[in-house]
Amino acid sequence: MKNNNSLGRMEDLEVWFITGSQHLYGEETLKKVAEHSEQISKSMDHSRQIAVKILFRPVVKSPEEIYAVCQEANSSKNCIGLIAWMHTFSPAKMWIGGLRILNKPLLHLHTQFNRDIPWGEIDMDFMNLNQSAHGDREFGFIMSRMRLNRKVVVGHWQDENVVRKIDIWTRAAAGWNDWQGGKFVRFGDNMRYVAVTDGDKVEAEMKFGYSVNTHGIGDLVKVINETGDSEIDQLCKIYSEQYQLTDNLRKGGSQYASLREAAKIEIGLRNFLQAGNFKGFTDTFEDLHGMSQLPGIAAQRLMAEGYGFAGEGDWKTVALVRLMKVMASGLKGGNSFMEDYTYHFEPGNEMVLGAHMLEICESIAAEKPKCEIHPLGIGGKADPVRLVFNVAGGAALNASVIDMGNRFRLLVNEVEGIVPEHDLPKLPVARVLWKPLPDMQTACTAWILAGGAHHTCYSQNLTAEHLEDFAEMAGIEYVLINKQTELYQFKNQLRWSETAYRM
Ligand code: MN
């Protein structure tokens, strides 16, 4: 069976490097501007830190050229955003037309070709060429005047931190690009009566560019039932190679038939997702008619391939998990659907145990997962097969998107993943331990005041900056809880934000 990675390739995506200038300076200077820009964009393109292509584009010197390149960027399938830099002064009224129509994310790079002032040689020619210190301010004004979101990165283009910040932004842009026209499928509806997982799908499609549509569980069951025996055999063999199967799930074991059933569900789900070109799915244990088990290992493995997933009809988290997987493509560590499950309130050692009924992505596993079967306790279905594992410690975060009615809010809490000190021999699910920053009491108070969901995407390899950049692109509210969070200020932030969004 081919392991179909549903994530696109970062290296197929392009960010266009656009340098602004004007005709005033004459041929000689403009030639230099072009040379320098090409050198900077190539250096970024060749940087191992940046996964996408950075494409040099000819220097723009007039409103017509600026408009044309923005129009071209809008319609280019591979262009996920623009980096703009004003090597010289580029009168910004020239930019209004282009910026008005631009619908791709923009990063404003405030750099200069020379790192240092050449003290002994500097003359007026140098001054006329190296003007970003004021040229970029003119460009910044017009973007602020037009109320356009962007990321501003300041520093010399060879500075490691500048390259790192550009990489972060390109990853957010890749995620944003993935959402445009993206399709997510919902089997069944929302879990009955649950509030936070629900929301306005029309508004989400207008704001985020992805669509969420429901398919009856019967449509999926039909595809599952078309699965052939040899395909099932093959997948069971893969299970036995990749995981530590418990004895009862091995060939000849008492519950081998359940493993085959789980494999059949996985194959059917994958076929359904591929046929519909879906980027993720959600199901609900309240609507599984015709399915014998809730998809456990299937959801876990499809997530590991790059599909978005969340339980109980939570389509916003499905999209978020997919987004974060695209953004983190190629990075060490993983991203998974997560739920704050149970607390450890030991004074001075407070932490959260995160898990779900079944569906935690093996991309965050610290070890070869065990493959086990246990009763679920709710839902009234046959025992589902699932992967069980622990998760490594280290810096991580939880992210949640909620629908506040008049806006979407992206909430991020930086956490410290904790290596478990105790065995959990009776806990039959994958689990994670973390300490939320700045501390349990402040973090949970802030999260609850902000209305953050119990469902999140847990990330080991994205930073708050990735998500902040993303929120700017999407034009949504961004709320961060980290080591600097202080409740008095935090409450005010929420209060003022509420007012800002009413205006
Ligand atoms: Mn849940």
Residues whose N, C-alpha, C, O or C-beta is under 5 A from the ligand:
A	BS01	MN	G311 E339
